[in-house]
Amino acid sequence: MSTLALLVVLLLVLVVLLTVSAVVYLVHRRPSLNGPVTAGLATVAALAAVLTVVLGVAGGR
């Protein structure tokens, strides 16, 4: 695996951790988002958006 591929994987892991942390913070701060289904859907939607952008850029090379 090349160095660039490892850096991309590391960046994706950091983005996932940041996204999950943001959702946990929002659930903690706003009681209306307290449902685990809402939090899970928000996390999955955010990760899908990030992966769509990354794969779109990679496919356009």
Residue frames as qw, qx, qy, qz and C-alpha x, y, z in Angstrom:
[[0.000, 0.891, 0.455, 0.000, 0.00, 0.00, 0.00],
 [0.426, 0.493, -0.030, 0.758, 1.42, 3.36, -0.96],
 [0.239, -0.186, -0.439, 0.846, 1.99, 6.22, 1.44],
 [0.271, -0.088, -0.176, -0.942, -0.76, 8.26, -0.19],
 [0.607, -0.300, -0.639, -0.365, -3.28, 5.45, 0.28],
 [0.511, -0.299, -0.653, 0.473, -2.34, 5.15, 3.95],
 [0.057, -0.091, -0.206, 0.973, -2.77, 8.89, 4.42],
 [0.444, -0.196, -0.398, -0.779, -6.22, 8.77, 2.78],
 [0.630, -0.339, -0.698, -0.026, -7.26, 5.91, 5.07],
 [0.372, -0.237, -0.505, 0.742, -5.98, 7.84, 8.10],
 [0.143, -0.034, -0.042, -0.988, -7.87, 10.93, 6.99],
 [0.560, -0.286, -0.558, -0.542, -11.09, 8.92, 6.57],
 [0.572, -0.335, -0.683, 0.306, -10.68, 7.45, 10.05],
 [0.192, -0.163, -0.322, 0.913, -10.20, 10.92, 11.49],
 [0.330, -0.140, -0.276, -0.892, -13.28, 12.22, 9.65],
 [0.608, -0.341, -0.683, -0.219, -15.33, 9.29, 10.96],
 [0.468, -0.313, -0.590, 0.579, -14.18, 9.98, 14.52],
 [0.007, -0.060, -0.089, 0.994, -14.94, 13.69, 14.15],
 [0.449, -0.230, -0.476, -0.720, -18.40, 12.97, 12.73],
 [0.612, -0.378, -0.693, 0.035, -19.30, 10.50, 15.47],
 [0.347, -0.235, -0.448, 0.790, -18.01, 12.92, 18.11],
 [0.161, -0.068, -0.112, -0.978, -20.11, 15.74, 16.66],
 [0.568, -0.329, -0.576, -0.487, -23.25, 13.58, 16.68],
 [0.567, -0.349, -0.652, 0.363, -22.60, 12.51, 20.27],
 [0.168, -0.125, -0.253, 0.944, -22.17, 16.16, 21.25],
 [0.336, -0.173, -0.310, -0.872, -25.40, 17.17, 19.50],
 [0.615, -0.370, -0.671, -0.184, -27.33, 14.36, 21.16],
 [0.467, -0.290, -0.552, 0.627, -25.95, 15.49, 24.49],
 [0.065, -0.115, -0.106, 0.986, -26.84, 19.17, 23.93],
 [0.471, 0.000, -0.224, -0.853, -30.25, 18.85, 22.26],
 [0.458, 0.005, 0.800, -0.387, -32.84, 16.63, 23.91],
 [0.727, 0.447, 0.084, -0.515, -34.94, 16.47, 20.73],
 [0.598, 0.530, -0.585, -0.142, -32.17, 14.47, 19.05],
 [0.440, -0.479, 0.690, -0.317, -32.01, 12.04, 21.94],
 [0.936, 0.135, 0.202, -0.256, -33.35, 9.07, 20.01],
 [0.541, -0.386, 0.655, 0.359, -30.72, 6.53, 19.03],
 [0.620, 0.486, 0.568, 0.238, -32.38, 6.08, 15.64],
 [0.222, 0.973, 0.067, 0.006, -32.06, 9.81, 14.88],
 [0.313, -0.794, 0.473, 0.218, -28.43, 9.86, 16.01],
 [0.656, -0.080, 0.691, 0.292, -27.61, 6.74, 14.01],
 [0.547, 0.689, 0.439, 0.183, -29.26, 8.09, 10.87],
 [0.050, 0.987, -0.127, -0.087, -27.44, 11.40, 11.21],
 [0.462, -0.590, 0.603, 0.274, -24.11, 9.61, 11.57],
 [0.652, 0.190, 0.678, 0.282, -24.73, 7.30, 8.62],
 [0.414, 0.860, 0.290, 0.072, -25.91, 10.19, 6.44],
 [0.098, -0.932, 0.304, 0.170, -22.84, 12.27, 7.26],
 [0.528, -0.381, 0.698, 0.297, -20.47, 9.37, 6.59],
 [0.629, 0.465, 0.591, 0.196, -22.26, 8.58, 3.32],
 [0.264, 0.962, 0.058, -0.045, -21.83, 12.19, 2.23],
 [0.269, -0.774, 0.522, 0.237, -18.10, 12.12, 3.00],
 [0.601, -0.086, 0.747, 0.269, -17.60, 8.81, 1.19],
 [0.559, 0.708, 0.429, 0.060, -19.58, 10.06, -1.81],
 [0.121, 0.966, -0.192, -0.126, -17.31, 13.08, -2.11],
 [0.403, -0.580, 0.671, 0.228, -14.14, 11.00, -1.71],
 [0.626, 0.166, 0.733, 0.209, -15.25, 8.39, -4.24],
 [0.456, 0.848, 0.267, -0.044, -16.42, 11.08, -6.64],
 [0.008, -0.896, 0.401, 0.193, -13.03, 12.75, -6.55],
 [0.486, -0.354, 0.771, 0.209, -11.24, 9.41, -6.90],
 [0.637, 0.423, 0.638, 0.089, -13.44, 8.39, -9.85],
 [0.356, 0.922, 0.100, -0.112, -12.80, 11.68, -11.65],
 [0.403, -0.659, 0.482, 0.415, -9.03, 11.17, -11.84]]
